[in-house]
Amino acid sequence: TFATGFASPQGLAFDAAGNLYVANYGGTVSKVTPAGAVSTFASGFSTAQGLAFDAAGNLYVATYSGGIVSRIT
């Protein structure tokens, strides 16, 4: 086990620094450091599911209900 405490994890993405981001079904995105420390990175999403980073380091969050893609800079 690398990290625990997620609310039905739906999507994963790594940033350039090796941090793991987890889309939680409950509407949050968690950040997991390479050492395994978990924190809330962003919240307020409606059923966050998919995650992706672009070359500039922006995080995109796709939501199931609402059909929205949000960008976090």
Protein Blocks (a to p, Z undefined) as FASTA:
>chain_A
ZZghiehiabdcddfkopacdddfkopacdddfkopacdfbghiahifbdcddfkopacd
ddfehpaacddZZ
